[in-house]
Amino acid sequence: MARRDGARARGLRWTAVPSSRVEGKQHVQHAASKAAHDWARTIVYACGNPAMVRDARALLQAEGLPKARFVSEVFLPSTKQVVRHPWEKVGATFTRDGILEARRRSMEALPQIAALIEPGMTTGEAIAVADRHLRRLGAAYNWHPTYVRFGPDTQRTSREPVDRRRRLREDDVYTVDLGPVWDGYEGDYGDTFVRGADADHARVTRAARDIFERAQEAWRQGLSGAALYDFASELARTHGCALVRETGGHRVSDFPHALYGKHRLAEADFVPGDGIWVLEVQVRDLERPIGAFFEDVLLKN
């Protein structure tokens, strides 16, 4: 069903509640689309199963609803999560599908944001651009701040300050680390991008990605979290880099994972579970003041 809450300063507000069908075989979004709304001034709150929310978003945006005015929560079937270790607690309604969907949307958002970051832009401006784009895509908020680092700041960890007035150069390297919340689940995805043809920029960028792939495969073969970072440290040297051990991986879950713990993957003396840990790989070049970063959720397949 849909409930019309009345006029607001910027239009009507609708809330879609779990009932999947109204008016015979029509879905709630179809009934809403036939109403005489000024979609450019309307805010939509949708909650229901993932397919309904996805269809409603596409239909109403085609009618003229701005992306940033669609706010949603999805209902996912509750499945019993086997907690093998106290560090791996999750919420009662947690599902792997929820994490996979948050990951997919984060992965789609990152290259879009990278394309919006242009030479001459400051770090502070780039962060603002990234956050505006996430809002347009439907992430209501972030579970961690958006991190953007240019040039020498690519060596810094998320706990270290960066120069927010540093400008991206035509020939440069930069990292983007996103932490949006999508429909109640934490996304976390980060990568490094290169402008120009600097061979060292390209090398450290490849290093972070290669180390991640090889470490993930080692985890699939049974390495503990702590052993993964020892393994990654050895790999970094083969690329002419040093692994930044302070960047040690973390949990993701239904928001907020901090409710269950803020444990680091690099300190896990057990084999981490599937779909709830983020492997972070940050490297620094051994000679030049540059670095690279790549992170993603550890997945069995």
MILUMVEX-669820 format. One record per residue: residue in one letter; x, y, z of N, C-alpha, C in turn. Coordinates in steps of 0.001 Angstrom, whole numbers, padded with zeros to 6 digits, always signed. Atoms other than C-alpha are relative to their C-alpha. Layout:
N
AXYZXYZXYZ
...
This chain:
301
M+000840-001186+000000+000000+000000+000000+000874+001235+000000
A-000721-001266-000057+001001+003623-000335-000783+000959+000871
R+000666-000957-000861+000249+006318+002149+000438+001396-000385
R-000280-001381+000334-000003+009947+001169+000004+000808+001274
D-000139-000697-001266+001300+011985+004067-000380+001471-000074
G+000385-001396+000115+000316+015365+002679+001093+000837-000602
A-000932-000887+000680+002012+018350+001113+001099+000468+000928
R-001143-000576-000689+005449+019537+002182+000472+001192-000809
A-000509-001190+000677+007436+022591+001220+000484-000333-001399
R-000537+000365+001299+008970+020675-001679-000799-001137-000621
G+000843+000962+000680+006050+018478-002635-000590-001049+000921
L+000650+001068-000753+004280+015297-001565+000996-001041+000431
R-000854+001078-000502+005804+012535+000478-000820-001292-000010
W+000664+001304+000029+004914+008896-000080+000844-001001+000764
T-000705+001113-000631+005816+005889+001995-000565-001292-000561
A+000429+001315+000468+005672+002457+000379+000233-000992+001124
V-000128+000961-001083+004962-000161+003020-000070-001410-000564
P-000310+001297+000569+005448-003914+002706-000992-000624-000961
S+000941+000631+000912+002224-004823+000871+000513+000096-001421
S-000651+000002+001305+003446-005849-002545-000926+000402-001132
R+000895-000287+001116+000280-005238-004567-001179+000869+000468
V+001199-000797-000227-002501-002677-004763-000770+000043-001309
E+000832-000149+001178-005370-002139-007189+000128-001209-000930
G-000071+001205+000811-005626-005701-008452+001410-000530-000078
K-001321+000572+000199-002328-006847-009945+001087+001065-000110
Q-000997-001050+000088-000579-003498-009888+000861+000047+001250
H-000865-000251-001130+002425-002896-007691-000187+001435+000462
V+000224-001313-000596+002454+000105-005400+000645+001115-000817
Q-000656-001049+000777+004916+002005-007611-000802+000383-001241
H+000813-000328+001170+002542+001751-010585-001156+000914+000383
A+001063-000888-000475-000269+003271-008563+000550+001389+000261
A-000601-001301-000277+002074+006031-007426+000300+000759-001279
S-000381-000678+001242+003221+006753-010976-001192+000614-000717
K+001202-000532+000652-000380+007349-012087-000594+001202+000734
A+000507-001147-000762-000972+009955-009387+000572+001287-000567
A-000400-001291+000585-000697+013602-010322+001006+000706+000895
H-001049-000606-000820+002552+014346-008521+000930+000847-000858
D-001116-000738+000598+005152+016932-009370+001259-000738+000445
W-001065+000897-000433+007929+014332-009303+001300+000724+000307
A-001238-000735-000272+010709+016910-009362+000032+000540+001423
R+000084-000557-001344+009469+018112-005952-000512-001033+001002
T+000531+001066-000841+008497+014730-004459+001131-000791+000649
I-000912+000903-000688+010332+012617-001892-000698-001345+000158
V+000575+001333-000111+009722+008861-001995+000769-000796+001049
Y-000567+000936-000970+010319+006538+000949-000565-001374-000337
A+000459+001327+000408+010149+002911-000193+000589-001057+000910
C-000511+001136-000747+010425-000223+001879-000775-001231-000430
G+000623+001228+000454+009743-003766+000832+001056-000975-000458
N-000980+000968+000474+011384-006693-000907+000930+000649-001017
P-000987-000656+000866+014506-005937-002986-000484+000256-001414
A+000463-000174+001377+012813-006466-006360-000971+001168-000102
M+000956-001099+000027+009972-004072-005507+000698+001340+000116
V-000718-001255-000185+012343-001390-004280+000783+000361-001261
R-000769-000238+001216+014554-001788-007362-000911+000469-001145
D+000932-000378+001061+011557-001609-009738-000596+001377+000243
A+000570-001305-000335+010065+001354-007898+000989+001114-000303
R-001034-001013+000269+013352+003261-008118+000082+000306-001498
A-000136-000193+001451+013624+002697-011883-001226+000688-000601
L+001227-000558+000567+009982+003503-012642-000185+001463+000359
L+000269-001368-000440+009690+006655-010569+001080+000974-000456
Q-001027-000885+000554+013028+008048-011713-000261+000261-001472
A+000385-000217+001399+011833+007543-015288-001130+001024-000108
E+001077-000998-000026+008806+009655-014318+000515+001396+000320
G-000569-001306-000304+011155+012473-013263+000419+000202+001432
L-000431-000113-001396+011902+011735-009614+001526+000101+000061
P-001463-000091-000140+015448+012966-008770+000538-001177+000801
K-000589+001149-000678+017761+010151-007662+000132+000231+001497
A-000246-000284-001409+018538+011888-004380-001280+000010+000824
R+001274-000064-000720+014794+011953-003492-000667-001370+000138
F+000502+001354-000225+014384+008176-003442+000783-000599+001155
V-000623+000542-001200+015122+006820+000046-000643-001351+000267
S+000577+001343-000082+014722+003100+000641+000631-000845+001088
E-000457+001085-000859+015055+000185+003024-000576-001285-000598
V+000511+001254+000541+014779-003407+001826-000209-001008+001113
F+000265+001090-000920+013308-006376+003661+000614-001264-000596
L-000640+001225+000464+015500-009441+003300-000404-001158+000905
P+000410+001147-000830+014528-012922+004449+001045-000302+001059
S-000918+000323-001086+016010-013836+007774+000525-001422-000170
T-000613+001321+000060+018457-016697+007569+000936-000128+001185
K-000830+000181-001172+020267-018180+010512+001470+000047-000397
Q-001422-000150+000278+023879-017020+010376+000789-000780+001042
V-000832+000778-000910+026335-019490+011850+001187+000876+000417
V-001089-000821-000523+028662-017451+014057+001097-000933+000498
R-001071+000931-000339+031906-019372+014141+000986+000587+001000
H-000940-000672-000895+033813-016788+016160-000687+001245+000562
P+000660-001180-000588+032721-013986+018562+000215+001282-000799
W-000255-001202+000788+034278-011407+016214-000908+000092-001228
E+000780+000049+001239+031833-012414+013471-001504+000093+000237
K+001419-000190-000276+028522-011515+015080-000641+000909-001048
V+000780-000809+000932+025826-010069+012789-001397+000176+000570
G+001363-000224-000437+022264-008831+013134-000918-001169-000325
A+000945+001118+000145+019224-011107+013280-000480-000177-001426
T+000502+000094+001373+018192-010296+009699+001120+000045-001027
F-001132-000058+000922+021681-010345+008181-000087-001096-001064
T-000129+000983+001069+022025-012048+004805+001225+000340-000839
R-001125-000208+000904+024973-012512+002495-000451+000796-001226
D+000511-000734+001158+022770-011212-000332-000013+001506+000255
G-000009-001427-000318+022467-007894+001479+001380+000601-000166
I-001373-000463+000164+026248-007538+001603+000389+000030-001476
L-000346+000052+001423+026602-008589-002049-000634+001148-000776
E+000654-001113+000681+024078-005978-003155+000672+001325+000349
A-000711-001216-000401+025826-003253-001133+001355+000076-000702
R-001287+000035+000713+029122-004348-002674-000188+000374-001467
R+000244-000290+001409+027682-004264-006204-000223+001492-000239
R+000301-001412+000191+026351-000755-005788+001214+000874+000284
S-001229-000748-000281+029618+000477-004261+000977-000112-001163
M-000898+000209+001128+031613-001050-007118-000445+000799-001225
E+000507-000799+001115+029365+000682-009654+000236+001491+000241
A-000136-001425-000311+029614+004023-007854+001436+000488-000142
L-001391-000474-000072+033415+004137-007579+000532+000535-001325
P-000519-000573+001243+034391+004525-011274-000767+001234-000456
Q+000777-001197+000335+031558+007016-011732+000561+001213+000742
I-000552-001091-000804+032988+009120-008904+001396+000368-000481
A-001353-000274+000483+036554+008746-010175-000032+000852-001267
A+000116-000765+001241+035416+010125-013539-000378+001460+000250
L+000397-001373-000338+034072+013239-011786+001142+000796+000635
I-001139-000660-000641+037424+014008-010137+000981+000434-001083
E-000767-000554+001102+039389+016292-012425+001234+000748+000494
P-001187-000780-000367+042848+017933-012413-000369+001425+000403
G+000297-001328-000521+042860+021182-010468-000946-000019+001173
M+000941+000131-001114+040253+019924-008004+000778-000249+001286
T-000640+000262-001280+041227+020002-004323-000550-001287+000611
T+000473+001191-000701+040926+017006-002040-001365+000240+000626
G+001285-000312-000623+038115+018701-000150-001122+000057-001016
E+001017-000063+001053+036236+019396-003374-000336-001392-000519
A+000228+001355+000503+036687+015797-004523-000862-000807+000972
I+000819+000702-001005+035237+014446-001259-001454+000454-000102
A+001364-000519+000121+032216+016718-001645-000683-000539-001255
V+000540+000553+001251+031726+015559-005246-000406-001454+000198
A+000288+001421-000230+031901+011924-004157-001253-000176+000850
D+001152+000150-000886+029370+012366-001353-001295+000430-000678
R+001207-000411+000733+026931+014253-003569-000439-001099-000956
H+000354+001056+000947+027101+011460-006129-000593-001204+000725
L+000575+001106-000771+026479+008795-003486-001433+000293+000407
R+001368-000365-000351+023395+010700-002349-000909-000133-001226
R+000811+000115+001209+022168+010870-005954-000302-001455-000336
L+000188+001415+000295+022601+007118-006265-000888-000708+001024
G+000921+000580-000971+020498+006503-003161+000598-000425+001317
A-000599+000289-001314+022991+006058-000305-000345+001154+000935
A+000493-001079-000855+021342+008025+002483+001109+000594+000863
Y-001096-000470-000845+024563+008277+004512+001173-000954-000164
N-001191+000842+000037+028058+006818+004922+000253-000580+001390
W-000355+000562-001311+029168+004472+007669+001425+000390+000373
H-001285-000650-000294+032703+005865+007367+000178+001150-000979
P-000167-001143+000902+033822+009176+005838+000584-000440-001339
T-000629+000230+001300+034710+009239+002162+001434+000504+000058
Y-001413-000375-000001+038495+009257+001817+000485+000163-001437
V-000648-000250+001287+040219+010828-001181+001404+000506+000303
R-001390-000388-000244+043994+011162-001333+000693+000220-001337
F-000719-000331+001223+046080+012844-004036+001508-000087+000232
G-001453-000078-000008+049783+012376-004819+000639-000527+001265
P-000695+000457-001220+051946+012204-001664-000938-000473+001102
D+000943+000424-001033+048823+011806+000493-000461-001444-000172
T+000372+001404+000187+048283+008345-001022+000779-000913+000947
Q-000753+000777-000988+050869+007171+001540-000694-000031+001358
R+000598-000168-001322+048630+008219+004451-001142-000984+000225
T+001097+000889-000357+046228+005944+006284-001262+000825+000269
S+001264-000694-000273+042604+006757+007039+000023+000727+001338
R-000107-000654-001306+043656+007782+010552+000920+001218-000021
E-000928-001125+000104+046155+010358+009305-000627+001127-000801
P+000585-001133+000739+045178+013870+008151+000641+000154-001367
V-000508-000314+001330+045546+014845+004514-000138+001498-000234
D+000095-001404+000387+045981+018235+002872-001242+000176-000864
R+001263-000146+000734+042406+019065+001860+000088+001064-001083
R-000177-001008+001052+043748+021924-000273+000949-000470-001102
R-000870+000536+001051+046088+019703-002291-000815-000184-001279
R+000701+000090+001280+045155+019811-005972+000510-001176-000834
L-000361+001102+000880+045115+016877-008356+000719+000552-001229
R-000781-000438+001148+047758+017281-011054-000393-000797-001251
E+000276+000696+001254+047509+016281-014721+000665-001372-000020
D-000754+001250-000061+050115+013560-014090+000085-000399+001473
D+000119+000220-001442+049153+012097-010727-000586-001377+000285
V+000629+001218-000485+047973+009137-008675-000922+000396+001147
Y+000921-000337-001090+044967+009210-006333-000838-001206+000380
T+000813+001094-000527+042887+006891-004174-001357+000515+000448
V+001363-000305-000450+039162+006851-003406-000499-001194+000799
D+000475+001036-000910+037702+004880-000491-001411+000360+000436
L+001407-000280-000270+033899+004711-000197-000533-000895+001108
G+000655+000780-001049+031813+003589+002797-001479+000316+000091
P+001433-000332-000038+028140+004106+001829-000838-001101+000643
V+000985+000960-000494+025159+002427+003457-001116-000084-001027
W+001041+000238+001012+022774+000899+000917-001090-000862+000624
D+001142+000755-000514+019378-000160+002206+000342-000777+001274
G-000296+000590-001300+020771-000866+005664+001227-000882+000060
Y-001214+000814+000033+023929-002704+004580+001212+000854-000354
E-001226-000777+000175+027495-001446+004635+000735-000406-001277
G-000882+000198+001142+029324-001067+001347+001383+000513+000375
D-001353-000499-000240+033087-000645+001377+000871-000431-001167
Y-000781+000316+001190+035164-000424-001756+000934+001167-000274
G-000979-001045+000266+038331+001461-002626+000992-000450-001047
D-000947+000325+001070+040805+001654-005490+000880+001215-000262
T-000961-001041+000359+043648+003695-006957-000113+000285-001485
F+000153-000437+001381+043548+005698-010177+001228+000807-000418
V-001201-000662+000520+046319+007057-012389-000375+000936-001137
R+000101-000943+001102+046386+010150-014567+001404+000170-000580
G-001305-000135+000636+049181+010418-017100+000655-001356-000207
A-000711+001217+000396+051852+007877-017968+001183-000309+000899
D-001099+000267-000921+054094+007731-014902+000057-001499+000308
A-000129+001449-000163+055430+004169-014731-000094-000428+001460
D+000071+000357-001418+055779+004185-010928-001423+000085+000523
H+001411-000086-000383+052195+005336-010481-000736-001276-000418
A+000664+001205+000506+051047+002437-012637+000448-001232+000767
R-000528+001181-000697+053311-000040-010828-000608-000157+001388
V+000545+000144-001353+052110+000731-007294-001497-000298-000041
T+001426+000282+000143+048502+000688-008489-000225-001472-000296
R+000097+001426+000302+048969-002765-010005+000363-000839+001214
A-000449+000748-001174+050746-003878-006851-001137-000207+000985
A+001088+000112-000977+047788-003141-004556-001050-000996-000466
R+001026+000901+000517+045370-004988-006817+000498-001444-000051
D-000564+001350+000088+047680-007971-007386+000120-000634+001381
I-000136+000520-001361+048398-008344-003672-001364-000414+000543
F+001343+000361-000464+044672-008312-002922-000427-001340-000600
E+000464+001215+000665+043902-011017-005496+000728-001230+000531
R-000765+001159-000453+046707-013297-004337-000264-000305+001482
A+000316+000211-001408+045917-012775-000658-001394-000604+000158
Q+001341+000580-000075+042239-013505-001223+000045-001485-000350
E-000104+001406+000367+043170-016755-002945+000651-000803+001133
A-000630+000680-001138+045433-017644-000008-000999-000197+001137
W+001052+000145-001012+042503-016994+002359-000937-001148-000364
R+000864+001100+000437+040364-019362+000284+000631-001355+000264
Q-000713+001249-000271+043029-021981+000898+000187-000240+001499
G+000003+000255-001432+042738-021515+004679+000911+000853+000857
L-000845-000872-000813+044996-018657+005834-000842+000809+000984
S+000649-000857-000990+044043-016778+009001+000134+001464-000421
G-000106-001429+000302+043545-013008+008963+001399+000529+000234
A-001350-000471-000307+046903-012390+010632+000998-000512-001028
A-000918+000573+000987+048684-014736+008230-000158+000667-001358
L+000226-000693+001271+047088-012938+005284+000879+001241-000108
Y-000775-001234+000055+048840-009711+006198+001506-000264+000010
D-001403+000390+000124+052182-011454+006695+000304-000372-001455
F-000141+000402+001405+051708-012972+003245+000025+001229-000910
A+000070-001215+000821+050743-009586+001750+001262+000840+000138
S-001225-000775-000220+053810-007956+003302+001149-000537-000851
E-001035+000607+000837+056086-010415+001531-000233+000312-001470
L+000327-000309+001394+054280-009852-001765+000344+001442-000353
A-000248-001417+000276+054625-006065-001475+001452+000243-000387
R-001423-000202+000290+058423-006329-001517+000333-000375-001439
T-000266+000407+001383+058325-008083-004878-000431+001063-000995
H+000446-001115+000853+056613-004969-006273+000779+001285+000279
G-000749-001203-000355+059183-002568-004821-000750+000897+000960
C+000847-000757-000923+056731-001515-002108+000098-000587+001408
A+000170+000487-001365+056141-001848+001622-001484+000013+000330
L+001393+000043-000425+052783-002935+003009-000194+000919+001200
V+000347-000873-001127+051170-000375+005326-000797-000840+000987
R+000635+000931-000929+050390-002638+008283-001059+000672+000865
E+001018-000703-000788+048372+000078+010079-001384-000107-000648
T+001258+000190+000716+045697-000433+007408-000276-001497+000001
G+000037+001421-000288+044596-003804+008686-001305-000720-000224
G+001239+000698+000276+041165-004705+007332-001014+000108+001130
H+001064-000208-000995+037831-004705+009169-001254-000754-000397
R+001294+000617+000228+034273-006014+009407-000886+000860-000881
V+001192-000660+000521+031200-005139+007364-001194-000861+000384
S+001184+000738-000419+027637-006139+008130-001234+000824-000331
D+001152-000885-000050+024126-004855+008401+000417+001150+000930
F-000479-001172-000730+024677-001321+009694-000629+000061+001401
P-001441-000229+000017+026303-000723+012125+000773-001225+000504
H-000782+001150-000453+028904-003486+012368+000709+000286+001313
A-000684-000354-001254+030515-001544+015235-000791-000459+001227
L+000814+000519-001095+027612-002785+017362+000504-001375+000443
Y-000479+001342-000289+029202-006230+017154+001500-000022+000282
G-001432-000054-000266+032840-005130+017351+000763+000746-001075
K-000836-000754+000928+035574-003065+015718+001324-000726-000248
H-001198+000811+000100+038026-005902+015242+000688+000165-001358
R-000799-000118+001205+040827-005793+012693+000286-001386-000584
L-000276+001257+000688+041271-008518+010101+001436-000455+000249
A-001414+000333-000172+045068-008363+010544+000311-000590+001365
E-000214+000542-001345+044634-009425+014181-000792-001291+000231
A+000820+001207-000130+042321-012388+013507+000887-001233-000081
D-000823+001212-000013+044076-015610+014519-000803-001220-000437
F+000854+001062+000509+041370-017676+012801-000268+000280-001480
V+000329-000199+001410+040243-018174+009202-001295+000807-000082
P+001187-000860+000027+037784-015304+008511-001139-000609-000810
G+001176+000487+000697+034245-016063+007398-000230+000702-001326
D+000306-000483+001347+032830-015454+003929-000964+001178+000046
G+000926-001100+000223+031306-012081+003090-000165+000989+001122
I+000167-000955-001098+031815-010191+006359+001303+000686+000406
W-001267-000667-000282+035442-009071+006276+000497+000719-001249
V-000609-000758+001099+037110-006410+004133+001516-000116+000113
L-001455+000049+000082+040689-007040+003087+000480+001320-000600
E-000572-001264+000466+042475-003698+002809+001476-000205-000322
V-001405+000051+000387+045764-003490+000925+000458+001418-000318
Q-000612-001295+000261+047716-000248+001182+001507-000190-000056
V-001445+000112+000171+051291-000011-000091+000614+001381-000184
R-000803-001198+000260+053980+002655-000146+001194-000404-000850
D-001186+000263+000806+056682+002810-002778+001242+000114+000875
L-001216-000013-000809+060135+002107-001361+000890+001201-000295
E-000897-001091+000379+061715+005070-003154-000699+001350-000121
R+000687-001275+000247+059138+007703-004108-001147+000212+001000
P+001084-000288-000957+056539+009462-001921-001388-000211-000599
I+001301+000336+000582+053582+007678-003489-000461-001332+000578
G+000562+001248-000486+051259+004852-002508-001200-000400-000824
A+001195+000486+000678+048255+002844-003627-000849-000769+001008
F+000965+000604-000917+045177+001274-002046-001019-000792-000804
F+001106+000769+000567+042695-001453-002894-000658-000770+001135
E+000732+000770-001009+039976-003027-000752-001280-000554-000585
D+001253+000634+000421+037037-005345-001204-000358-001027+001069
V+000466+001033-000921+034975-007899+000710+000608-001336-000393
L-000485+001340+000270+036565-011333+001021-001175-000916-000298
L+001091+000867+000434+034346-013767-000878+000556-001324-000487
K-000419+001323+000458+034630-017484-001476-000137-000133-001505
N+000189+000024+001452+033262-017033-004993-000863+001177-000408
